[in-house]
Amino acid sequence: MNAAIAKRLAQLERLHPKKIDLSLGRIARLLEKLDRPHDRLPPVVHVAGTNGKGSTIAFARAIAEAAGLRVHAYTSPHLVRFHERIRLAGRLIEDDMLAELIDEVAAANAGEPITFFEITTAIAFTAFARTPADLCLVEVGLGGRFDATNVIAQPAASVITAVGIDHQAFLGDDLVAIAREKAGIVKSGVPLIVAPQPAEVLSEVLAAARRLKAPVVLADRDFSYGSLGQKGAGGGDDLDARWYYRSAGRRRVLPRPSFLHGDHQLTNAALAIAALERIPGLALPDAAIEAAMRWARWPGRLQSIGEGPLARCLGPDDRLWLDGAHNEDGARVLARFFADRAGEEEPARTLHLIMGMGAQREPMHFLRPFRGRATSVHGVPLAGHEHIPPARIATAASGLGMTGLVAGDVMGALADLRARHAERPIEVLITGSLYLAGSVLADSGRLPD
C-alpha cells in the first residue's frame, strides 16, 4: 500500500472513541457536514447477514457488469489493501482520489471521536455520490441496526444472507437477538430478500418486515434453486454441471460458478439474482447471468491456490485451498464441501488444515465439523494480530481425534506436511481467519483486484 495512504489511514484509526455507544449519531453527524452523500447514491442493494454477504455482492456485481452496468461496491474487511473496500464503477479506488477523500472527510470530522469503519464509510459514500454509476452494492460491516451503512434510508432492495452466531463480543450469542440486529436494515416498502434461515431467525426477520410493511422475497417460497445432474469430479464445480434458478414461474438453467466453489454459493448466487430482479427498470439478460457464473470471484473463499511460493511447497498432485471462514457455520460449509469431494477425487487425498484464529475465537467449535474428515491440523500464529496460541489450536484438534501440530508460519506448516506425506497426494486447507487469508494472498502475489 502507498505509504502516504497507510499513514492517513493510521491517523483515522486514532480517532476511535474510548467508549462506543451503539448508535448512528457519529456517522450521521459527519455525513451532514459532507452534504449527505448517502442520499445521492445510485440504486442501492444493502446486504446484511453472518456468512455469504461478500459472495452475494460478488455475484450481483458480476451479473450487473455483464449486463453492461456501472457498479459501485462497498465491502469489508479488506484482505490485502484498503482499496478493496471501495470499488467505483467497477474499478478499485485509486490512490490519488482516496488520499484526497481521506483528507476532506477527516477535515469535516474535525478530530471528533469516530470509529474507523464509520469514517471510511463516509469516505466511500462520498466517492460513490461523485462518480456516475447505475447500481451501488453495500455490505453491512457488523450487525445491521447500528451499522454505519444503515444510514441509507431507502435502498432499492435489502438482503439478509445466512444468519448464525459470530462476533459474540459485540452481538452476543443469542441467535434471536442477532437476527433482530440483522433485521435492523429492513426499510418500509423496500423489498427484503431472505436466505434460508433457522426458524427462530426467520420468525424475527419476518416480524420486522411485517412491522415496516416491507415486501418479503423468501428463498424456497418466492424463488427456488438447486443443483442439477452430477456434480463432477471437481467437487461440484465443473462447467458441465448445471444448477437452476426459478422465480415468477420461470426456470433458468445456469452453469455452476467457476470460481466460487461449493453448494452454499448457489444460495448466494440465487440471492443476488432475486435482489436484482426486484430493482425497477433493471434488465437481467440470460447471457449476463450465465457470464457472471463463469467469472464471478471473491478472494479468500474456497480459493484454489495452484501456483506461487506456497503452492510450490507441496507436490504436483497435492491441492491447496484458502478460505477465511472463522465461525462454526462457515466451518460446517467447508467440511461439507470437502466431504463431497472425498468420494469424487482421483487420486484420493487426505485433508489437512492449517489454521490461525483471532484471540476471541474458539478453535474447538470451529474444528468440530471436521471431526472424522480432517487428518491433521497445524496451528499457526496471525502475524501482527492478537491470536489464539497455535498450541491451543493443536490441543483442540487432538481432542477431536485429529493430529494436532504447531508451525511458525504457513510455509513451515506446508513444508512439514509435504515431508510427512511425500508418498501420497494430500489436500490442504488454510483457514480460520480473514487476516490469515490476506497474508496468504499477499505471500502468493495474488492481490485482489
C-alpha positions in Angstrom: 0.0 0.0 0.0 1.1 3.5 -0.7 3.0 4.8 2.4 1.1 8.1 2.3 -2.3 6.3 2.2 -1.2 4.0 5.0 -0.2 7.0 7.2 -3.6 8.7 6.6 -5.5 5.5 7.5 -3.5 5.1 10.7 -4.5 8.7 11.6 -8.1 7.7 11.1 -7.7 4.7 13.4 -6.6 7.1 16.2 -10.0 8.8 16.2 -11.6 5.7 17.6 -13.9 6.6 20.6 -12.7 5.4 24.1 -16.3 4.2 24.7 -18.6 3.2 21.9 -22.3 3.9 22.2 -24.3 1.9 19.7 -26.0 4.5 17.6 -25.8 6.1 14.2 -25.1 9.5 15.7 -21.4 9.9 14.8 -21.8 8.8 11.1 -25.0 10.9 10.7 -23.2 14.0 12.1 -20.3 13.6 9.7 -22.5 12.9 6.7 -24.4 16.1 7.4 -21.2 18.1 7.1 -20.5 16.3 3.8 -23.8 17.4 2.3 -25.5 14.0 2.8 -23.8 11.9 0.1 -25.7 8.8 1.2 -28.8 10.5 -0.2 -27.2 10.9 -3.7 -26.3 7.3 -4.5 -27.4 5.1 -7.4 -30.0 2.4 -6.5 -28.6 0.6 -3.5 -28.7 -3.1 -2.7 -28.0 -3.3 1.1 -26.7 -6.7 2.3 -26.6 -8.0 5.9 -26.0 -11.5 7.4 -23.4 -13.6 9.1 -22.0 -15.6 6.2 -22.2 -15.0 2.4 -22.5 -11.2 2.3 -19.4 -10.7 0.2 -20.1 -13.6 -2.1 -23.6 -12.3 -2.7 -22.3 -8.9 -3.6 -19.7 -10.5 -5.9 -22.4 -12.4 -7.8 -24.6 -9.3 -8.0 -21.7 -7.2 -9.3 -20.7 -9.8 -11.9 -24.3 -10.1 -13.2 -24.8 -6.3 -13.4 -21.4 -5.7 -15.0 -22.0 -8.5 -17.5 -25.3 -6.6 -18.4 -23.2 -3.5 -19.2 -24.0 -1.6 -16.0 -21.5 0.5 -13.9 -21.4 -0.8 -10.4 -20.2 0.7 -7.1 -19.4 -1.8 -4.3 -18.5 -1.2 -0.6 -17.3 -4.3 1.2 -15.2 -5.1 4.3 -12.8 -6.1 5.7 -10.1 -5.9 3.0 -7.7 -8.8 2.7 -4.5 -7.1 1.4 -5.1 -3.5 0.5 -7.7 -1.0 1.9 -8.6 -0.1 -1.7 -10.5 -3.4 -2.0 -13.3 -1.9 0.2 -14.3 0.8 -2.3 -15.0 -0.1 -5.9 -16.0 2.8 -8.1 -17.9 1.9 -11.3 -16.1 -1.4 -11.5 -12.6 -0.3 -10.5 -10.8 -0.2 -7.1 -10.5 3.4 -5.9 -7.2 4.9 -7.0 -4.5 6.3 -4.6 -4.9 10.0 -5.6 -8.7 10.0 -5.1 -8.5 8.0 -1.9 -5.9 10.4 -0.4 -8.0 13.5 -1.3 -11.1 12.0 0.2 -9.4 10.9 3.4 -8.2 14.5 3.8 -11.5 16.0 3.0 -13.6 13.8 5.2 -11.1 13.9 8.1 -11.2 17.7 7.9 -15.0 17.7 8.0 -14.8 15.4 11.1 -12.6 17.9 12.8 -11.0 15.5 15.2 -14.3 14.3 16.7 -14.3 10.7 18.0 -15.5 8.3 15.4 -14.8 4.6 14.5 -12.6 3.6 11.6 -15.5 1.9 9.9 -17.8 4.9 10.3 -15.3 7.4 8.8 -14.3 5.1 6.0 -18.0 4.5 5.2 -18.4 8.3 4.9 -15.4 8.3 2.5 -16.9 5.5 0.4 -20.4 7.2 0.2 -18.7 10.5 -0.8 -16.8 8.7 -3.5 -20.0 7.0 -4.7 -22.0 10.1 -4.8 -19.4 11.9 -7.0 -18.9 9.0 -9.5 -21.6 8.1 -12.0 -22.9 4.6 -11.8 -26.0 2.5 -12.3 -26.0 0.4 -9.1 -24.5 0.5 -5.7 -23.8 -2.6 -3.6 -23.3 -2.0 0.1 -22.2 -4.7 2.6 -23.1 -4.2 6.3 -19.9 -4.2 8.4 -21.3 -5.7 11.7 -24.9 -6.4 12.8 -27.2 -4.1 10.9 -29.3 -1.9 13.1 -26.5 0.4 14.3 -24.1 -0.4 11.4 -22.7 2.8 9.7 -24.1 1.7 6.4 -27.7 1.7 7.8 -27.9 5.5 7.3 -29.2 4.6 3.8 -32.9 5.4 4.2 -34.4 3.9 1.0 -32.3 1.2 -0.7 -33.7 -0.4 -3.8 -33.5 -3.8 -2.1 -32.3 -5.3 1.2 -30.8 -8.7 1.5 -30.3 -10.9 4.6 -27.9 -13.8 3.9 -27.4 -16.8 6.2 -27.6 -15.7 9.9 -25.6 -17.5 12.6 -23.5 -16.8 15.7 -20.4 -14.7 15.2 -18.8 -11.6 16.7 -20.2 -12.6 20.1 -18.3 -9.8 21.9 -20.5 -7.3 20.0 -23.6 -9.2 19.1 -23.9 -11.8 21.9 -24.6 -15.5 21.4 -28.4 -15.3 21.4 -29.5 -16.2 17.8 -32.8 -14.3 18.1 -31.1 -11.2 19.3 -28.5 -11.4 16.5 -31.4 -11.8 14.0 -33.0 -8.7 15.4 -29.9 -6.7 14.8 -29.6 -8.0 11.2 -33.3 -7.2 10.6 -32.5 -3.6 11.6 -31.7 -3.0 7.9 -35.4 -3.7 6.9 -36.9 -0.5 5.5 -40.6 0.4 4.9 -41.7 -0.6 1.5 -38.3 -1.9 0.4 -38.2 -5.5 -1.0 -36.4 -7.8 1.5 -34.7 -10.9 0.1 -34.1 -13.5 2.7 -31.9 -16.6 2.5 -32.9 -19.9 4.1 -32.7 -19.4 7.9 -33.2 -21.3 11.2 -36.8 -21.0 12.3 -36.1 -18.5 15.1 -34.1 -16.2 12.8 -36.8 -16.3 10.1 -39.5 -15.5 12.6 -37.6 -12.4 13.8 -36.9 -11.2 10.3 -40.5 -11.7 9.1 -41.8 -9.8 12.2 -39.6 -6.8 11.3 -40.8 -6.9 7.7 -44.5 -7.0 8.9 -44.0 -4.0 11.2 -42.5 -2.0 8.4 -44.6 -3.3 5.6 -41.6 -4.5 3.6 -42.4 -7.0 0.9 -40.6 -10.2 1.6 -39.0 -12.3 -1.1 -38.3 -15.6 0.6 -36.0 -18.4 -0.5 -37.9 -21.7 -1.2 -41.2 -19.8 -1.3 -40.8 -16.9 -3.8 -37.7 -18.2 -5.5 -36.0 -21.6 -5.6 -32.7 -23.0 -6.8 -30.7 -26.2 -6.7 -28.1 -28.4 -8.3 -28.9 -30.4 -11.5 -27.3 -33.7 -12.5 -23.9 -35.0 -11.4 -21.5 -32.7 -9.6 -18.5 -33.9 -11.4 -15.0 -34.8 -10.2 -14.2 -31.3 -9.2 -16.3 -31.4 -6.1 -19.4 -29.9 -7.8 -17.7 -27.2 -9.8 -17.2 -28.5 -13.4 -18.7 -26.2 -16.0 -20.6 -29.2 -17.4 -22.6 -29.3 -14.2 -25.6 -27.0 -14.0 -27.9 -25.5 -11.5 -31.4 -24.0 -11.8 -33.0 -20.8 -10.5 -36.8 -20.5 -10.6 -38.7 -17.3 -9.9 -42.1 -15.9 -11.0 -42.9 -19.1 -12.9 -39.7 -19.0 -14.9 -36.8 -21.5 -14.6 -33.3 -20.6 -15.7 -30.7 -23.4 -16.1 -27.2 -22.0 -15.4 -23.6 -23.1 -15.3 -22.3 -23.7 -11.8 -20.0 -20.9 -10.6 -16.4 -21.4 -11.9 -14.5 -19.8 -9.1 -16.9 -19.7 -6.1 -17.0 -23.3 -5.1 -19.5 -25.3 -3.1 -23.3 -25.7 -3.0 -23.6 -22.8 -0.5 -22.5 -20.4 -3.3 -25.7 -21.4 -5.2 -27.6 -19.8 -2.3 -25.6 -16.6 -2.6 -25.9 -16.5 -6.4 -29.7 -17.0 -6.1 -29.9 -14.2 -3.5 -28.1 -11.9 -5.9 -30.4 -12.7 -8.8 -33.5 -12.3 -6.6 -32.3 -8.9 -5.4 -31.5 -7.6 -8.9 -34.9 -8.8 -10.2 -36.6 -6.5 -7.7 -35.0 -3.3 -8.9 -37.3 -1.5 -11.3 -36.0 -0.9 -14.8 -33.0 -3.2 -14.4 -32.8 -5.7 -17.2 -31.2 -9.1 -16.5 -30.4 -10.8 -19.8 -29.9 -14.6 -19.5 -26.5 -14.2 -21.2 -25.4 -11.8 -18.4 -26.3 -14.2 -15.7 -24.6 -17.1 -17.4 -21.5 -15.0 -18.0 -21.4 -13.9 -14.3 -21.5 -17.5 -13.2 -18.3 -18.1 -15.2 -16.3 -15.2 -13.9 -17.6 -14.0 -10.5 -14.8 -14.1 -7.9 -14.5 -13.3 -4.2 -10.9 -13.9 -3.0 -10.2 -16.0 0.1 -13.4 -18.1 -0.2 -12.6 -21.7 -1.1 -10.0 -20.2 -3.4 -7.7 -22.7 -5.1 -4.0 -21.8 -4.8 -2.3 -23.6 -7.7 0.8 -21.5 -8.2 3.2 -19.3 -6.3 5.7 -19.9 -3.4 3.2 -21.6 -1.1 1.9 -24.0 -3.8 5.5 -24.9 -4.6 5.9 -26.2 -1.1 3.6 -29.1 -2.0 3.8 -31.8 -4.6 2.4 -31.6 -8.1 -0.6 -33.8 -7.2 -1.4 -32.0 -3.9 -4.2 -29.5 -3.7 -4.0 -26.2 -1.8 -7.1 -24.2 -0.8 -7.7 -21.0 1.1 -10.8 -19.9 3.0 -11.2 -17.1 5.5 -14.0 -18.8 7.4 -13.8 -18.1 11.1 -17.1 -19.3 12.7 -18.7 -22.6 13.2 -21.3 -22.2 10.4 -18.5 -21.4 8.0 -16.6 -24.5 9.2 -19.7 -26.7 8.5 -19.9 -25.4 4.9 -16.2 -26.2 4.4 -16.4 -29.6 5.9 -19.4 -30.4 3.7 -17.5 -29.3 0.6 -14.5 -31.5 1.3 -16.7 -34.4 2.3 -18.4 -34.2 -1.1 -15.1 -34.1 -2.8 -13.7 -37.1 -1.0 -15.6 -39.6 -2.9 -15.1 -38.0 -6.3 -11.4 -37.0 -6.4 -8.9 -39.3 -8.1 -6.5 -40.0 -6.7 -8.0 -39.9 -3.2 -6.4 -37.3 -0.9 -6.5 -36.9 2.9 -7.5 -33.5 4.2 -5.1 -31.4 6.4 -5.8 -28.0 7.9 -3.5 -25.1 8.6 -5.3 -22.8 10.9 -4.9 -19.4 12.6 -7.6 -17.7 14.6 -8.2 -14.3 16.2 -7.9 -14.1 20.0 -11.7 -14.1 20.7 -12.4 -17.3 18.7 -13.0 -20.8 20.0 -10.9 -23.4 18.0 -12.8 -26.4 19.3 -16.1 -25.1 18.0 -14.6 -24.3 14.6 -12.9 -27.7 14.3 -15.8 -29.9 15.4 -17.4 -30.2 11.9 -14.0 -31.6 10.6 -14.0 -34.5 13.1 -13.5 -37.7 11.1 -12.8 -35.7 7.9 -9.5 -33.9 8.6 -6.4 -35.9 9.4 -4.3 -33.2 10.9 -4.3 -29.6 12.0 -1.3 -27.2 12.1 -1.9 -24.2 14.4 -0.1 -21.1 13.2 0.1 -17.5 14.5 -1.5 -14.4 12.9 1.4 -12.1 12.5 0.6 -8.6 13.6 -2.8 -9.5 15.2 -3.9 -10.8 18.5 -4.5 -14.6 18.1 -5.1 -17.9 19.8 -1.8 -19.6 20.6 -1.1 -22.2 17.9 -0.5 -24.8 20.7 -4.1 -24.3 21.8 -5.4 -25.0 18.3 -3.3 -28.2 18.2 -4.7 -29.2 21.6 -8.2 -28.7 20.3 -7.5 -30.8 17.2 -6.0 -33.6 19.3 -9.1 -33.6 21.5 -11.2 -34.2 18.4 -9.1 -37.2 17.2 -7.0 -35.2 14.7 -3.2 -34.9 14.8 -2.5 -31.6 16.4 0.7 -29.8 15.2 2.3 -26.4 15.5 4.2 -24.3 12.9 5.8 -20.9 13.0 4.0 -19.9 9.8 2.0 -21.2 6.9 5.1 -22.0 4.8 6.6 -24.0 7.6 3.3 -25.9 8.0 3.3 -26.7 4.3 6.9 -27.9 4.3 6.1 -30.2 7.3 3.0 -31.6 5.6 5.0 -32.3 2.5 7.7 -34.1 4.5 5.1 -36.2 6.4 3.1 -37.2 3.3 5.6 -37.4 0.5 4.3 -40.9 -0.5 0.7 -39.9 -1.3 -1.2 -36.8 -2.5 -2.9 -34.6 0.1 -5.4 -31.8 0.2 -4.6 -28.8 2.4 -7.0 -26.1 3.6 -5.6 -22.8 5.1 -8.4 -21.3 7.2 -9.7 -19.8 10.4 -9.2 -16.0 9.8 -9.6 -13.4 7.1 -6.3 -11.9 8.4 -4.6 -15.2 7.6 -6.3 -15.3 4.2 -5.0 -11.8 3.4 -1.5 -12.8 4.5 -1.6 -15.9 2.3 -2.8 -13.9 -0.8 0.0 -11.3 -0.2 2.6 -14.1 0.1 1.3 -15.7 -3.0 1.5 -12.5 -5.0 -2.3 -12.5 -5.5 -3.6 -9.0 -4.9 -7.4 -8.9 -5.1 -8.4 -6.6 -8.0 
